[in-house]
Amino acid sequence: MHQHQEYEPPEALRDVIQCFWLDSRKSGAAGAEFEVLPDGFAEIIFHVGGDCSVVLPGGRQPLPSPFMMGLLDQPVRFYSTHQLTILAIRCFPWTVFDLLGLPAGKGGIHIFTHPIAGLQPILQQQLTSGDIDGALRLVIDYFLEIRAQVAMDSMLHKAGMALRQANGMLPVSEVAAAAHATVRTLERNFKQSSGHTVKDVSGLMRFEQVRNQLWRHPAMSLAGLAAELGYTDQSHLSREFKRYSGTTPAAFARKARQTKQTVSRDFVAFVQA
């Protein structure tokens, strides 16, 4: 059994956080694996109730709560047992490290030390007892407090919003123009804050759009989708899709048709294997 719900942040946090989300999955004592596909966000993830591990070539590595999942360039597999409940903060990648006061890192799983971990005992009680509203209030209040103490880079905010509004289809020069910066200044600051280049994030955003569209409309034309999202042609789209997902768009669409799973407006990143 798997349930997913997303919650919009208050106005004061919308420049740094895209949403909060709650995910609950029951896999029993034997456990089960599930897959997370790349997208254009970084996420701070709290979890309670069951074991949560990342599946690596050498075996499973248990994950603390919270941990951070930065921008991914390929799917990551996780393993959970019993009733695992996840409360996550989906952040814009150009804001998350500055928000937490941490040095920027490349994508993947980040295990970090931060005072935010002090929320875990209270969240454990609230989520275990089913007090979802209380858990959300606790996390929102925490981020409102730290957001008020951090001066975010307005240039990065303008650049990031331009990228999101264009679904990653803007050339770097146009992103820089939207941010009222030179390409060189934007690239330097963007990488310093997110650990990635503008081109890295643009590619993930476009993949995210393809993935979302194919999940909702598996029968749609790949050639039409390629033209809509600024790929050179269908072959270019297919190469980029396989790069990030490990599978072809046609195979992904077949899986979407087979599952007949209803998803929310935003793609549910945690896809049951």
Secondary structure, 3 states (H helix, E strand, C coil): CEEEEEECCCHHHCCCEEEEEEEEEECCCCCEEEEECCCCCEEEEEEECCCEEEEECCEEEECCCCEEECCCCCCEEEEECCEEEEEEEEECCCCHHHHHCCCCCCCCEECCCCHHHHHHHHHHHHHHHCCHHHHHHHHHHHHHHHHHCCCCCHHHHHHHHHHHHCCCCCCHHHHHHHCCCCHHHHHHHHHHHHCCCHHHHHHHHHHHHHHHHHHHCCCCCHHHHHHHCCCCCHHHHHHHHHHHHCCCHHHHHHHHHHHCCCCCCCCCCEEEC
